[in-house]
Amino acid sequence: MLRNGKWVADWQPVQAKDAKGGFVRQTSSFRNFVTTDGSAGPSGDGGFEAESGRYHLYVALICPWASRTLIARALKGLKQAVSVSIVEPELSDQGWRFDPATSPDPVNGSSYLHEIYSRADSDFTGRATVPVLWDRKRRAIVNNESADILRMFNSGFGTLASGPDLYLEDLRPDIDALNDAIYPALNNGVYRAGFATTQVAYEEAYRDVFAMLDELEARLSDGRAFLFGERLTETDIRLFVTLVRFDAAYYALFKCNRRRVADYPALSALLERMLQIPEIASTVSIEHIKRGYYSIKALNPGGFVPVGPNLPFERMLVPLDP
């Protein structure tokens, strides 16, 4: 992590924990918004007007939070307007790394993501996380909170964007409520299980994960296409990025091993339905997911990457097209 803008070695995934020894995730630090006219968004300062070619997105294909934004960018037709860089999947001793041969940083010429944080704030203290939305014009980080960036891509780019409305006005209270339920129990619940530092914290997170999976399986068992019926929303994306990683990483490495997603018929059907959407399928790399998670030394000291598992949906994946 960075401390006062300087890299501190011996990175550890658990930087904070609660009274039970549970994993506490770092709060995002940059919360400005791109808007159609440059006015301030729900948080942060104004001055970030929607312009084609102005903004650059830094992501890791291993990361579910970053993948939310990559999916929204593709679904909203923003590939030409917002460029992207993908870091190497393995976490190096200096965090996320750019490979100059296969995954360079064409905007800032950085070797590591933490250098971008230091450019934005020379005194920054915290982990250098993905995603990062960078402003070429102001040479600043706009935002590093995936939920915000997803919403920006949905509505902040005006006529530069197209595609489905992922935050439908008539469903907003319901979307917010289900997001708020899924995030702690499942999206972050798998991390709470994997990075727990006590048995009590692990078992609590484990129960939350499977209680939510059971609840969502029941919700989808009426034959609906998506979580809110026939319309795809941001909540489906937020669920999808956890589901697609579950059997490959969370089941074994994070000890969430009561059932696989493959054992849930309705959740598996949702997963495959979403992979039938080319813009979504083209953002998924099982290779990056496995290489990335299994490079976490605190969980897998030997660094060995499993050959399996056999994922039924893997046949649906298409070549990456970020």
N, C-alpha and C positions, 0 to 999 in steps of 0.2 A: 504494500500500500504506500501511498504518499503521506509524508508528514511535513507540513510547511513547504510543500512543493518539491520535496526531495524524496527519492525512492528509498524505502526501507526494505531490506532483504528479509528472507525467511518468511514469505507470505503464508498466512494461514487462512483457511476459509471461514473459520469462526472468529469474528472480531468482537462480538458482543453476545452475551447470553443472559437469560432471565434468572429468577431466583431458583427455578427448578433445573437449571442447566440447559434450557432450551435455546435453540438458535434464534438470534435476533438479526434481521436483515437491515443493512445500512439504508438510511433514507436518502433518496435522490437529492442532489444539491443544486442542480441547474433546472429552473422551472419556468423559463420564458416560453412564449407561444408564437408560432407563425400564424398570422392572420391575413385576411385578404387585403386589408388596408393598412396594416402595420400597427394597428391599435393594440393596446395591451390585452392579453388573454385573461383567463381565470386567475393566473398568478404571474408574477414577474413583471418585466418592463416591456414597453412598446418598442417599435422600431424594427420589427422582424416581419417585413412585408413579403407576401407570397410572390416569388419571382422564379421563373424557370432557370435552372443552372446555378442558382445562388447557394443551395443547401446540399450538404453531403452527409450521408448516413454511414456510421461505422457500426458493424454488427459482427457477431460470431454465430455460425450456424449451429453450434452446440447449444446455444443459450435460448431458452424459451421466451424470455422477455424480449430479446432482440428479434426473435423470429416473429413475434406479434407485429412488430413494425414493418418487417420485410414483407409479410403477407399483406398488410394494409396498403403499403406502397404499390404492390403489384395489382391488387384488386381495384385500387382507385386510379389506375392508369398513370402513375407518377414516375415510371421508370426513366423517362426521358427528362423529366423536370428535376428529379432528385437523384444524384449519383450515389454510388455505394462502394464501400470497401469492406472486405471480409477478412478478419484476423485468422491466424492459424488456430486449429482446434485445441491443441495442447496448451495448457497453462505453463508458461516458462517461469524461471526464477524471477522474472520481472513482469509477470502477468501476461496479458494478451500481447501477442507479437505479430508483426507484419513480416512476411517472407518477401524479400525484394524480387524474387524470381516468380513466385506464384500468386502472391497476395500483397502487392506493394500499397503504400499510402500515397496516391498521386497528388493529394491536396497539400499535405503538410510535410511529406517526406519523412515521416516518423518511423522509427524502428519498433517502438512499443507504444501501446495506447496511452500509458501514463504520461508520455511526453505531450500529448494533446491536452490533457488536463492541466499540466503545468503551463502550457502556452495560454490557456484560458484564464488561469488563476495561479500566479506564481507562489501563492501561499496555501494552495489547496491541501487539505488533510482528509484522507479517506481512501477507499478503494477506487481504482480506475475501472469502472464497469461499462459494459455495453448494454443497450445501445447508446450511441451519442449522435445527436443531430448538430452538425457544425455549420456555421454561417461563414461562407467564403468572404463576403463583403466586409463584415465587422471583425473577422478572424476571432470568433468567439463560439463557445458552446451555447447553443440555444437551449437544449434540454437533454437530460439523460434519464428521464422517467418514461418507460415504455408505454404506460397507460396514456400519458399526455401526448406522446408522439403518434400513437394510434389515432387518437381523436383529431390531432392536427391534420394528419393525412386524410381523414374522413371529411373534414369540413373547412380546414384552414387555408386550403390552396385554391378555393374558388373554381373558376372555369379551367384551371390547369388540370383539375381532377375530373374523373368520370367514375362509372361503376356504381355498385350498390351503396345505398346509405346504410352504414354499419351501426349507426346510433339513431334509430328511428324515433321521431319525436313522440309518437303515441306509446312507445314502449320504454321510454327513458327511465321512469321510476322502476319498472320491472327489471330492466337491464342492470341498473345500478345495484338493485337489491341482490340479484343473483351473482353479479360480479363480487360483491362484498361477502357473499357466502362461500363462493368457490375459492377465492384467493387464499384466505388463511388455512382452510381445511385441506385443499388439494394442491393448487399451484405452488404455494409456499409450504404446504404440509409435507410434501415429499422431501423438501430441504430440511424442514424441522426434524423429520425422522432421520435422514442421512447424516446430519451434522449435530444431532443431539449429543450432549456430553454426559447425560445420566440416563439410567434405565427408565426412570419415571417420565422424563421428557420424551424419550423415544416412543414409549408405549402410548402416551397421550397423542402424539403426532400420528402414529400408526393407526390408532382408532379413528382419528379425524379423517385421514385419507380415505379409508374404506367406507366410513359412514357416508362421505360425500359421493364416492363412486356408486354406492348402492342407491343413494337418493337420485342421482342423475340417471342411472340405469332405469329406475322406476319411472322417472319423468318421460324418458324417451320411448318407453315400452308401449305407448299408445299408437306408435307408428308415425309420429310427426317427423318431418324431415330434419328440423333443427330445434334448438332448445326452445324457441318461441314460435314454433309452427313451421310455416313454409318459407319464412324469411331469414336469411343469414344475417347474423348480427356480430358485433364485436365480442359478445360473450362466447359464441361458438369458437371464435379464433382463440380466445383466452383459454378455453378448455382444450381445444385441439393441440396446442403446443405442448401441453402436459401429456395428453394421451399418446401422442406420437413418439414420445421419449420413454414412456413408462416401461414397456416390456424390454426395451433395449438397455435401459440404465437403472431406472428407479427400483424395479422389481428386485434385482440382485444387489447392486452396489449400494443402494440407499435402504436396503432391508425392508422394502414394502412388498412383502412376499406372500400375502394371504391369497391373492388372486392376480392374474394378469388381466390386462385390458382385453386380450383375446378370449377370456372366459366370460366377458360381459357381451351378450349378443347385440343389445341396442347401442351401447357405446362403440362397439366395433363397427356397427353399421354406420354410425355418424362419422367415425374416423374415415372409413372408406368413401363415404359420400363426399366428404370434404376433399379427399385426395383426387376425386374425379374432376375437381376444378383445377385446370392447369396452372393458374396463377398461384395456387396454394401448393400443389405438388412440386412445383419447380423451386420451392424454397427449402425443401427438406433434404438433408444429407444424413443418412444413418451412419455413414462412415465418420463424418465429423462428430456426430453425437457420441458414438462409442469412443473414438479416439480422445475426445475432449473430456468426458466424464471420467474415463479410466486413467487419465493423466493426473488426477487429483491425488497427490501423494498421501494426504491424510487418510484417504479412504482405500487407496490401492498402492501401497509402497513399491511393489514390484513393477508397476506400470504396464502389466500385461493386459492386452485388449482381447476380450473373448471373441471367438470365431462366431458363435451364435449370438442370439437365438434366431430361429427361423420365424420371421415376421410375415404373417399372411398378407399384409398390405404392401409389402416391399415390391411386389410385382407391379404396383400401380405408380411407383415413383418414376419421374421423368428426369432427363438431364437438367442439372442446375442451371438456372437462368436468372441470376440476381440483377 
